[in-house]
Amino acid sequence: MSGKHITDQQVRLYMTHRASQPQITAAAKAGISERSARRIDQQDHKPAKNTLTL
């Protein structure tokens, strides 16, 4: 895999837009590729390892 990792914030933003918009539009607004959006929809995306829980 090349490129930058998808942040948890991008995933949350994508899911918010995905509720009311097509996959390609929601992906563009979240700043991710359509392929990454498909992975998120298929639940193949793994959360970041370095998330901070309070």
mmCIF file as Biopython writes it, N, C-alpha, C and O atoms, coordinates in Angstrom:
data_model
#
loop_
_atom_site.group_PDB
_atom_site.id
_atom_site.type_symbol
_atom_site.label_atom_id
_atom_site.label_alt_id
_atom_site.label_comp_id
_atom_site.label_asym_id
_atom_site.label_entity_id
_atom_site.label_seq_id
_atom_site.pdbx_PDB_ins_code
_atom_site.Cartn_x
_atom_site.Cartn_y
_atom_site.Cartn_z
_atom_site.occupancy
_atom_site.B_iso_or_equiv
_atom_site.auth_seq_id
_atom_site.auth_asym_id
_atom_site.pdbx_PDB_model_num
ATOM 1   N N  . MET A ? 1  ? 0.832   -1.183 0.000  1.0 0.0 1  A 1 
ATOM 2   C CA . MET A ? 1  ? 0.000   0.000  0.000  1.0 0.0 1  A 1 
ATOM 3   C C  . MET A ? 1  ? 0.876   1.245  0.000  1.0 0.0 1  A 1 
ATOM 4   O O  . MET A ? 1  ? 1.880   1.317  0.708  1.0 0.0 1  A 1 
ATOM 5   N N  . SER A ? 2  ? 0.489   2.192  -0.782 1.0 0.0 2  A 1 
ATOM 6   C CA . SER A ? 2  ? 1.221   3.444  -0.779 1.0 0.0 2  A 1 
ATOM 7   C C  . SER A ? 2  ? 0.274   4.582  -0.417 1.0 0.0 2  A 1 
ATOM 8   O O  . SER A ? 2  ? -0.937  4.385  -0.317 1.0 0.0 2  A 1 
ATOM 9   N N  . GLY A ? 3  ? 0.826   5.756  -0.226 1.0 0.0 3  A 1 
ATOM 10  C CA . GLY A ? 3  ? -0.006  6.906  0.110  1.0 0.0 3  A 1 
ATOM 11  C C  . GLY A ? 3  ? -0.127  7.078  1.612  1.0 0.0 3  A 1 
ATOM 12  O O  . GLY A ? 3  ? 0.547   6.410  2.396  1.0 0.0 3  A 1 
ATOM 13  N N  . LYS A ? 4  ? -0.999  7.986  1.984  1.0 0.0 4  A 1 
ATOM 14  C CA . LYS A ? 4  ? -1.178  8.297  3.399  1.0 0.0 4  A 1 
ATOM 15  C C  . LYS A ? 4  ? -2.246  7.403  4.021  1.0 0.0 4  A 1 
ATOM 16  O O  . LYS A ? 4  ? -3.156  6.931  3.339  1.0 0.0 4  A 1 
ATOM 17  N N  . HIS A ? 5  ? -2.121  7.186  5.303  1.0 0.0 5  A 1 
ATOM 18  C CA . HIS A ? 5  ? -3.118  6.410  6.034  1.0 0.0 5  A 1 
ATOM 19  C C  . HIS A ? 5  ? -4.384  7.223  6.215  1.0 0.0 5  A 1 
ATOM 20  O O  . HIS A ? 5  ? -4.346  8.452  6.284  1.0 0.0 5  A 1 
ATOM 21  N N  . ILE A ? 6  ? -5.498  6.531  6.290  1.0 0.0 6  A 1 
ATOM 22  C CA . ILE A ? 6  ? -6.783  7.186  6.522  1.0 0.0 6  A 1 
ATOM 23  C C  . ILE A ? 6  ? -6.942  7.386  8.025  1.0 0.0 6  A 1 
ATOM 24  O O  . ILE A ? 6  ? -6.769  6.451  8.806  1.0 0.0 6  A 1 
ATOM 25  N N  . THR A ? 7  ? -7.268  8.598  8.417  1.0 0.0 7  A 1 
ATOM 26  C CA . THR A ? 7  ? -7.424  8.887  9.838  1.0 0.0 7  A 1 
ATOM 27  C C  . THR A ? 7  ? -8.827  8.496  10.305 1.0 0.0 7  A 1 
ATOM 28  O O  . THR A ? 7  ? -9.747  8.347  9.500  1.0 0.0 7  A 1 
ATOM 29  N N  . ASP A ? 8  ? -8.967  8.336  11.607 1.0 0.0 8  A 1 
ATOM 30  C CA . ASP A ? 8  ? -10.281 8.041  12.175 1.0 0.0 8  A 1 
ATOM 31  C C  . ASP A ? 8  ? -11.252 9.184  11.915 1.0 0.0 8  A 1 
ATOM 32  O O  . ASP A ? 8  ? -12.447 8.958  11.727 1.0 0.0 8  A 1 
ATOM 33  N N  . GLN A ? 9  ? -10.744 10.403 11.904 1.0 0.0 9  A 1 
ATOM 34  C CA . GLN A ? 9  ? -11.582 11.559 11.630 1.0 0.0 9  A 1 
ATOM 35  C C  . GLN A ? 9  ? -12.132 11.504 10.202 1.0 0.0 9  A 1 
ATOM 36  O O  . GLN A ? 9  ? -13.290 11.853 9.974  1.0 0.0 9  A 1 
ATOM 37  N N  . GLN A ? 10 ? -11.320 11.071 9.246  1.0 0.0 10 A 1 
ATOM 38  C CA . GLN A ? 10 ? -11.777 10.941 7.871  1.0 0.0 10 A 1 
ATOM 39  C C  . GLN A ? 10 ? -12.856 9.871  7.760  1.0 0.0 10 A 1 
ATOM 40  O O  . GLN A ? 10 ? -13.814 10.030 7.004  1.0 0.0 10 A 1 
ATOM 41  N N  . VAL A ? 11 ? -12.707 8.785  8.508  1.0 0.0 11 A 1 
ATOM 42  C CA . VAL A ? 11 ? -13.710 7.720  8.486  1.0 0.0 11 A 1 
ATOM 43  C C  . VAL A ? 11 ? -15.028 8.241  9.052  1.0 0.0 11 A 1 
ATOM 44  O O  . VAL A ? 11 ? -16.090 7.998  8.478  1.0 0.0 11 A 1 
ATOM 45  N N  . ARG A ? 12 ? -14.964 8.957  10.175 1.0 0.0 12 A 1 
ATOM 46  C CA . ARG A ? 12 ? -16.187 9.517  10.771 1.0 0.0 12 A 1 
ATOM 47  C C  . ARG A ? 12 ? -16.858 10.503 9.815  1.0 0.0 12 A 1 
ATOM 48  O O  . ARG A ? 12 ? -18.079 10.486 9.655  1.0 0.0 12 A 1 
ATOM 49  N N  . LEU A ? 13 ? -16.053 11.365 9.177  1.0 0.0 13 A 1 
ATOM 50  C CA . LEU A ? 13 ? -16.590 12.333 8.232  1.0 0.0 13 A 1 
ATOM 51  C C  . LEU A ? 13 ? -17.225 11.624 7.037  1.0 0.0 13 A 1 
ATOM 52  O O  . LEU A ? 13 ? -18.298 12.014 6.576  1.0 0.0 13 A 1 
ATOM 53  N N  . TYR A ? 14 ? -16.566 10.591 6.542  1.0 0.0 14 A 1 
ATOM 54  C CA . TYR A ? 14 ? -17.108 9.809  5.426  1.0 0.0 14 A 1 
ATOM 55  C C  . TYR A ? 14 ? -18.449 9.198  5.806  1.0 0.0 14 A 1 
ATOM 56  O O  . TYR A ? 14 ? -19.407 9.283  5.038  1.0 0.0 14 A 1 
ATOM 57  N N  . MET A ? 15 ? -18.527 8.587  6.976  1.0 0.0 15 A 1 
ATOM 58  C CA . MET A ? 15 ? -19.765 7.933  7.395  1.0 0.0 15 A 1 
ATOM 59  C C  . MET A ? 15 ? -20.902 8.945  7.573  1.0 0.0 15 A 1 
ATOM 60  O O  . MET A ? 15 ? -22.059 8.637  7.287  1.0 0.0 15 A 1 
ATOM 61  N N  . THR A ? 16 ? -20.573 10.142 8.042  1.0 0.0 16 A 1 
ATOM 62  C CA . THR A ? 16 ? -21.585 11.189 8.188  1.0 0.0 16 A 1 
ATOM 63  C C  . THR A ? 16 ? -22.155 11.572 6.828  1.0 0.0 16 A 1 
ATOM 64  O O  . THR A ? 16 ? -23.372 11.667 6.666  1.0 0.0 16 A 1 
ATOM 65  N N  . HIS A ? 17 ? -21.289 11.791 5.860  1.0 0.0 17 A 1 
ATOM 66  C CA . HIS A ? 17 ? -21.735 12.163 4.517  1.0 0.0 17 A 1 
ATOM 67  C C  . HIS A ? 17 ? -22.407 10.988 3.810  1.0 0.0 17 A 1 
ATOM 68  O O  . HIS A ? 17 ? -23.329 11.180 3.016  1.0 0.0 17 A 1 
ATOM 69  N N  . ARG A ? 18 ? -21.951 9.794  4.095  1.0 0.0 18 A 1 
ATOM 70  C CA . ARG A ? 18 ? -22.468 8.599  3.407  1.0 0.0 18 A 1 
ATOM 71  C C  . ARG A ? 18 ? -23.932 8.348  3.725  1.0 0.0 18 A 1 
ATOM 72  O O  . ARG A ? 18 ? -24.638 7.726  2.932  1.0 0.0 18 A 1 
ATOM 73  N N  . ALA A ? 19 ? -24.394 8.819  4.865  1.0 0.0 19 A 1 
ATOM 74  C CA . ALA A ? 19 ? -25.789 8.612  5.246  1.0 0.0 19 A 1 
ATOM 75  C C  . ALA A ? 19 ? -26.749 9.279  4.257  1.0 0.0 19 A 1 
ATOM 76  O O  . ALA A ? 19 ? -27.882 8.825  4.096  1.0 0.0 19 A 1 
ATOM 77  N N  . SER A ? 20 ? -26.308 10.346 3.596  1.0 0.0 20 A 1 
ATOM 78  C CA . SER A ? 20 ? -27.225 11.076 2.720  1.0 0.0 20 A 1 
ATOM 79  C C  . SER A ? 20 ? -26.701 11.277 1.299  1.0 0.0 20 A 1 
ATOM 80  O O  . SER A ? 20 ? -27.391 11.877 0.475  1.0 0.0 20 A 1 
ATOM 81  N N  . GLN A ? 21 ? -25.495 10.788 0.994  1.0 0.0 21 A 1 
ATOM 82  C CA . GLN A ? 21 ? -24.907 11.034 -0.319 1.0 0.0 21 A 1 
ATOM 83  C C  . GLN A ? 21 ? -24.302 9.770  -0.898 1.0 0.0 21 A 1 
ATOM 84  O O  . GLN A ? 21 ? -24.018 8.821  -0.168 1.0 0.0 21 A 1 
ATOM 85  N N  . PRO A ? 22 ? -24.102 9.754  -2.229 1.0 0.0 22 A 1 
ATOM 86  C CA . PRO A ? 22 ? -23.467 8.587  -2.858 1.0 0.0 22 A 1 
ATOM 87  C C  . PRO A ? 22 ? -22.037 8.388  -2.361 1.0 0.0 22 A 1 
ATOM 88  O O  . PRO A ? 22 ? -21.402 9.310  -1.849 1.0 0.0 22 A 1 
ATOM 89  N N  . GLN A ? 23 ? -21.556 7.180  -2.524 1.0 0.0 23 A 1 
ATOM 90  C CA . GLN A ? 23 ? -20.229 6.814  -2.026 1.0 0.0 23 A 1 
ATOM 91  C C  . GLN A ? 23 ? -19.137 7.725  -2.568 1.0 0.0 23 A 1 
ATOM 92  O O  . GLN A ? 23 ? -18.293 8.185  -1.800 1.0 0.0 23 A 1 
ATOM 93  N N  . ILE A ? 24 ? -19.131 7.995  -3.851 1.0 0.0 24 A 1 
ATOM 94  C CA . ILE A ? 24 ? -18.056 8.795  -4.445 1.0 0.0 24 A 1 
ATOM 95  C C  . ILE A ? 24 ? -18.066 10.236 -3.931 1.0 0.0 24 A 1 
ATOM 96  O O  . ILE A ? 24 ? -17.007 10.834 -3.740 1.0 0.0 24 A 1 
ATOM 97  N N  . THR A ? 25 ? -19.249 10.791 -3.709 1.0 0.0 25 A 1 
ATOM 98  C CA . THR A ? 25 ? -19.363 12.153 -3.197 1.0 0.0 25 A 1 
ATOM 99  C C  . THR A ? 25 ? -18.896 12.217 -1.753 1.0 0.0 25 A 1 
ATOM 100 O O  . THR A ? 25 ? -18.146 13.117 -1.373 1.0 0.0 25 A 1 
ATOM 101 N N  . ALA A ? 26 ? -19.345 11.255 -0.947 1.0 0.0 26 A 1 
ATOM 102 C CA . ALA A ? 26 ? -18.949 11.223 0.466  1.0 0.0 26 A 1 
ATOM 103 C C  . ALA A ? 26 ? -17.438 11.021 0.600  1.0 0.0 26 A 1 
ATOM 104 O O  . ALA A ? 26 ? -16.803 11.622 1.467  1.0 0.0 26 A 1 
ATOM 105 N N  . ALA A ? 27 ? -16.870 10.182 -0.254 1.0 0.0 27 A 1 
ATOM 106 C CA . ALA A ? 27 ? -15.426 9.944  -0.221 1.0 0.0 27 A 1 
ATOM 107 C C  . ALA A ? 27 ? -14.657 11.212 -0.571 1.0 0.0 27 A 1 
ATOM 108 O O  . ALA A ? 27 ? -13.661 11.530 0.080  1.0 0.0 27 A 1 
ATOM 109 N N  . ALA A ? 28 ? -15.099 11.928 -1.577 1.0 0.0 28 A 1 
ATOM 110 C CA . ALA A ? 28 ? -14.427 13.157 -1.982 1.0 0.0 28 A 1 
ATOM 111 C C  . ALA A ? 28 ? -14.482 14.200 -0.870 1.0 0.0 28 A 1 
ATOM 112 O O  . ALA A ? 28 ? -13.496 14.893 -0.618 1.0 0.0 28 A 1 
ATOM 113 N N  . LYS A ? 29 ? -15.619 14.313 -0.210 1.0 0.0 29 A 1 
ATOM 114 C CA . LYS A ? 29 ? -15.750 15.289 0.871  1.0 0.0 29 A 1 
ATOM 115 C C  . LYS A ? 29 ? -14.893 14.923 2.076  1.0 0.0 29 A 1 
ATOM 116 O O  . LYS A ? 29 ? -14.468 15.802 2.826  1.0 0.0 29 A 1 
ATOM 117 N N  . ALA A ? 30 ? -14.637 13.629 2.266  1.0 0.0 30 A 1 
ATOM 118 C CA . ALA A ? 30 ? -13.800 13.183 3.382  1.0 0.0 30 A 1 
ATOM 119 C C  . ALA A ? 30 ? -12.322 13.158 3.013  1.0 0.0 30 A 1 
ATOM 120 O O  . ALA A ? 30 ? -11.469 12.965 3.880  1.0 0.0 30 A 1 
ATOM 121 N N  . GLY A ? 31 ? -12.011 13.351 1.733  1.0 0.0 31 A 1 
ATOM 122 C CA . GLY A ? 31 ? -10.625 13.376 1.299  1.0 0.0 31 A 1 
ATOM 123 C C  . GLY A ? 31 ? -9.997  12.004 1.168  1.0 0.0 31 A 1 
ATOM 124 O O  . GLY A ? 31 ? -8.797  11.842 1.391  1.0 0.0 31 A 1 
ATOM 125 N N  . ILE A ? 32 ? -10.808 11.006 0.806  1.0 0.0 32 A 1 
ATOM 126 C CA . ILE A ? 32 ? -10.297 9.646  0.624  1.0 0.0 32 A 1 
ATOM 127 C C  . ILE A ? 32 ? -10.689 9.153  -0.768 1.0 0.0 32 A 1 
ATOM 128 O O  . ILE A ? 32 ? -11.531 9.756  -1.434 1.0 0.0 32 A 1 
ATOM 129 N N  . SER A ? 33 ? -10.078 8.063  -1.196 1.0 0.0 33 A 1 
ATOM 130 C CA . SER A ? 33 ? -10.380 7.516  -2.515 1.0 0.0 33 A 1 
ATOM 131 C C  . SER A ? 33 ? -11.671 6.703  -2.475 1.0 0.0 33 A 1 
ATOM 132 O O  . SER A ? 33 ? -12.146 6.300  -1.413 1.0 0.0 33 A 1 
ATOM 133 N N  . GLU A ? 34 ? -12.219 6.478  -3.663 1.0 0.0 34 A 1 
ATOM 134 C CA . GLU A ? 34 ? -13.424 5.653  -3.760 1.0 0.0 34 A 1 
ATOM 135 C C  . GLU A ? 34 ? -13.129 4.220  -3.311 1.0 0.0 34 A 1 
ATOM 136 O O  . GLU A ? 34 ? -13.978 3.564  -2.708 1.0 0.0 34 A 1 
ATOM 137 N N  . ARG A ? 35 ? -11.930 3.746  -3.606 1.0 0.0 35 A 1 
ATOM 138 C CA . ARG A ? 35 ? -11.534 2.393  -3.187 1.0 0.0 35 A 1 
ATOM 139 C C  . ARG A ? 35 ? -11.479 2.284  -1.664 1.0 0.0 35 A 1 
ATOM 140 O O  . ARG A ? 35 ? -11.923 1.289  -1.091 1.0 0.0 35 A 1 
ATOM 141 N N  . SER A ? 36 ? -10.936 3.301  -1.019 1.0 0.0 36 A 1 
ATOM 142 C CA . SER A ? 36 ? -10.898 3.303  0.446  1.0 0.0 36 A 1 
ATOM 143 C C  . SER A ? 36 ? -12.313 3.350  1.018  1.0 0.0 36 A 1 
ATOM 144 O O  . SER A ? 36 ? -12.604 2.727  2.039  1.0 0.0 36 A 1 
ATOM 145 N N  . ALA A ? 37 ? -13.175 4.089  0.352  1.0 0.0 37 A 1 
ATOM 146 C CA . ALA A ? 37 ? -14.570 4.159  0.790  1.0 0.0 37 A 1 
ATOM 147 C C  . ALA A ? 37 ? -15.227 2.779  0.721  1.0 0.0 37 A 1 
ATOM 148 O O  . ALA A ? 37 ? -16.000 2.407  1.603  1.0 0.0 37 A 1 
ATOM 149 N N  . ARG A ? 38 ? -14.912 2.029  -0.332 1.0 0.0 38 A 1 
ATOM 150 C CA . ARG A ? 38 ? -15.450 0.667  -0.434 1.0 0.0 38 A 1 
ATOM 151 C C  . ARG A ? 38 ? -14.956 -0.203 0.711  1.0 0.0 38 A 1 
ATOM 152 O O  . ARG A ? 38 ? -15.714 -1.001 1.262  1.0 0.0 38 A 1 
ATOM 153 N N  . ARG A ? 39 ? -13.682 -0.048 1.071  1.0 0.0 39 A 1 
ATOM 154 C CA . ARG A ? 39 ? -13.146 -0.824 2.197  1.0 0.0 39 A 1 
ATOM 155 C C  . ARG A ? 39 ? -13.863 -0.477 3.497  1.0 0.0 39 A 1 
ATOM 156 O O  . ARG A ? 39 ? -14.160 -1.359 4.303  1.0 0.0 39 A 1 
ATOM 157 N N  . ILE A ? 40 ? -14.135 0.794  3.695  1.0 0.0 40 A 1 
ATOM 158 C CA . ILE A ? 40 ? -14.848 1.216  4.909  1.0 0.0 40 A 1 
ATOM 159 C C  . ILE A ? 40 ? -16.249 0.630  4.917  1.0 0.0 40 A 1 
ATOM 160 O O  . ILE A ? 40 ? -16.706 0.120  5.940  1.0 0.0 40 A 1 
ATOM 161 N N  . ASP A ? 41 ? -16.943 0.701  3.765  1.0 0.0 41 A 1 
ATOM 162 C CA . ASP A ? 41 ? -18.298 0.153  3.675  1.0 0.0 41 A 1 
ATOM 163 C C  . ASP A ? 41 ? -18.313 -1.356 3.910  1.0 0.0 41 A 1 
ATOM 164 O O  . ASP A ? 41 ? -19.281 -1.888 4.454  1.0 0.0 41 A 1 
ATOM 165 N N  . GLN A ? 42 ? -17.250 -2.048 3.504  1.0 0.0 42 A 1 
ATOM 166 C CA . GLN A ? 42 ? -17.172 -3.494 3.715  1.0 0.0 42 A 1 
ATOM 167 C C  . GLN A ? 42 ? -16.617 -3.840 5.088  1.0 0.0 42 A 1 
ATOM 168 O O  . GLN A ? 42 ? -16.470 -5.015 5.421  1.0 0.0 42 A 1 
ATOM 169 N N  . GLN A ? 43 ? -16.313 -2.843 5.869  1.0 0.0 43 A 1 
ATOM 170 C CA . GLN A ? 43 ? -15.761 -2.978 7.217  1.0 0.0 43 A 1 
ATOM 171 C C  . GLN A ? 43 ? -14.408 -3.678 7.212  1.0 0.0 43 A 1 
ATOM 172 O O  . GLN A ? 43 ? -14.090 -4.440 8.124  1.0 0.0 43 A 1 
ATOM 173 N N  . ASP A ? 44 ? -13.611 -3.413 6.172  1.0 0.0 44 A 1 
ATOM 174 C CA . ASP A ? 44 ? -12.247 -3.935 6.110  1.0 0.0 44 A 1 
ATOM 175 C C  . ASP A ? 44 ? -11.237 -2.933 6.655  1.0 0.0 44 A 1 
ATOM 176 O O  . ASP A ? 44 ? -10.056 -3.248 6.799  1.0 0.0 44 A 1 
ATOM 177 N N  . HIS A ? 45 ? -11.705 -1.724 6.958  1.0 0.0 45 A 1 
ATOM 178 C CA . HIS A ? 45 ? -10.810 -0.684 7.474  1.0 0.0 45 A 1 
ATOM 179 C C  . HIS A ? 45 ? -10.555 -0.923 8.955  1.0 0.0 45 A 1 
ATOM 180 O O  . HIS A ? 45 ? -11.490 -1.110 9.733  1.0 0.0 45 A 1 
ATOM 181 N N  . LYS A ? 46 ? -9.284  -0.914 9.337  1.0 0.0 46 A 1 
ATOM 182 C CA . LYS A ? 46 ? -8.923  -1.115 10.733 1.0 0.0 46 A 1 
ATOM 183 C C  . LYS A ? 46 ? -8.670  0.236  11.391 1.0 0.0 46 A 1 
ATOM 184 O O  . LYS A ? 46 ? -8.047  1.103  10.778 1.0 0.0 46 A 1 
ATOM 185 N N  . PRO A ? 47 ? -9.132  0.437  12.616 1.0 0.0 47 A 1 
ATOM 186 C CA . PRO A ? 47 ? -8.886  1.715  13.291 1.0 0.0 47 A 1 
ATOM 187 C C  . PRO A ? 47 ? -7.399  1.932  13.534 1.0 0.0 47 A 1 
ATOM 188 O O  . PRO A ? 47 ? -6.612  0.985  13.563 1.0 0.0 47 A 1 
ATOM 189 N N  . ALA A ? 48 ? -7.034  3.185  13.705 1.0 0.0 48 A 1 
ATOM 190 C CA . ALA A ? 48 ? -5.639  3.532  13.960 1.0 0.0 48 A 1 
ATOM 191 C C  . ALA A ? 48 ? -5.171  2.892  15.254 1.0 0.0 48 A 1 
ATOM 192 O O  . ALA A ? 48 ? -5.941  2.770  16.207 1.0 0.0 48 A 1 
ATOM 193 N N  . LYS A ? 49 ? -3.907  2.483  15.290 1.0 0.0 49 A 1 
ATOM 194 C CA . LYS A ? 49 ? -3.368  1.819  16.471 1.0 0.0 49 A 1 
ATOM 195 C C  . LYS A ? 49 ? -3.064  2.797  17.595 1.0 0.0 49 A 1 
ATOM 196 O O  . LYS A ? 49 ? -3.073  2.424  18.768 1.0 0.0 49 A 1 
ATOM 197 N N  . ASN A ? 50 ? -2.797  4.036  17.242 1.0 0.0 50 A 1 
ATOM 198 C CA . ASN A ? 50 ? -2.364  4.999  18.243 1.0 0.0 50 A 1 
ATOM 199 C C  . ASN A ? 50 ? -3.477  5.941  18.698 1.0 0.0 50 A 1 
ATOM 200 O O  . ASN A ? 50 ? -3.220  7.114  18.965 1.0 0.0 50 A 1 
ATOM 201 N N  . THR A ? 51 ? -4.712  5.441  18.789 1.0 0.0 51 A 1 
ATOM 202 C CA . THR A ? 51 ? -5.794  6.286  19.250 1.0 0.0 51 A 1 
ATOM 203 C C  . THR A ? 51 ? -5.693  6.480  20.753 1.0 0.0 51 A 1 
ATOM 204 O O  . THR A ? 51 ? -5.342  5.558  21.489 1.0 0.0 51 A 1 
ATOM 205 N N  . LEU A ? 52 ? -5.996  7.657  21.186 1.0 0.0 52 A 1 
ATOM 206 C CA . LEU A ? 52 ? -5.911  8.018  22.591 1.0 0.0 52 A 1 
ATOM 207 C C  . LEU A ? 52 ? -7.287  7.923  23.215 1.0 0.0 52 A 1 
ATOM 208 O O  . LEU A ? 52 ? -8.221  8.567  22.737 1.0 0.0 52 A 1 
ATOM 209 N N  . THR A ? 53 ? -7.437  7.149  24.257 1.0 0.0 53 A 1 
ATOM 210 C CA . THR A ? 53 ? -8.721  7.050  24.941 1.0 0.0 53 A 1 
ATOM 211 C C  . THR A ? 53 ? -8.606  7.712  26.299 1.0 0.0 53 A 1 
ATOM 212 O O  . THR A ? 53 ? -7.654  7.496  27.049 1.0 0.0 53 A 1 
ATOM 213 N N  . LEU A ? 54 ? -9.593  8.514  26.585 1.0 0.0 54 A 1 
ATOM 214 C CA . LEU A ? 54 ? -9.598  9.230  27.867 1.0 0.0 54 A 1 
ATOM 215 C C  . LEU A ? 54 ? -10.689 8.737  28.772 1.0 0.0 54 A 1 
ATOM 216 O O  . LEU A ? 54 ? -10.834 9.232  29.890 1.0 0.0 54 A 1 
#
